[in-house]
Amino acid sequence: MTKHHSDTLFSIAEELLTAAEHEKERSEEDVVTHLICANSRQSLSNFLAGFLLRREIEIEHPVSISSLLEQCKSVDARFDSIDLAPIHCRNQTHDRDYCLEPDQVDACVKVAQHARSIVMSDTPGY
């Protein structure tokens, strides 16, 4: 059952990341940057949760991207290379820091893509 859940999470994560990547390709005036950020963040969360479930590791609560990443780091050192700083723009109070700039959302997508590359590779943790 756990493999089925992780496969479902990976599938949803892939769809969300693909949607974010396609949104980035739209013309500058049509792009919805907040959508790119939100899809990237949800994709990242699903990749991390799927990784843990695939290894039959119970996800600790409360669940956040940071807590999922910490759990993944405790299992596989490759996750140490993921920096969540680019996706924490939601914690800022100024509009200019809130996923409005293409450079900011590009960073969100890159974090999710990096997580996908780790999760989907067959290289064992070390």
GIGI-V57301 format. One record per backbone hydrogen bond with DSSP energy under -1.0 kcal/mol. NH is the residue of the N-H (numbers start at 1). CO is the residue of the C=O. Records with the same first field share a line. If there is no record, write none. Layout:
NH: CO / CO
This chain:
5: 1
6: 2
7: 3
8: 4
9: 5
10: 6
11: 7
12: 8
13: 9
14: 10
15: 11
16: 12
17: 13
18: 14
19: 15
20: 16
21: 17
22: 18
23: 19
24: 20
26: 23
30: 27
31: 27
36: 32
37: 33
38: 34
39: 35
40: 36
41: 37
42: 38
43: 39
44: 40
45: 41
46: 42
47: 43
48: 44
49: 45
50: 46
51: 47
52: 48
53: 49
54: 50
55: 51
56: 53
57: 52
68: 64
69: 65
70: 66
71: 67
72: 68
73: 69
74: 70
75: 72
76: 72
79: 76
80: 77
81: 78
82: 79
87: 84
88: 85
91: 88
92: 89
97: 94
98: 95
105: 101
106: 102
107: 103
108: 104
109: 105
110: 106
111: 107
112: 108
113: 109
114: 110
115: 111
116: 112
117: 113
118: 114
119: 115
120: 116
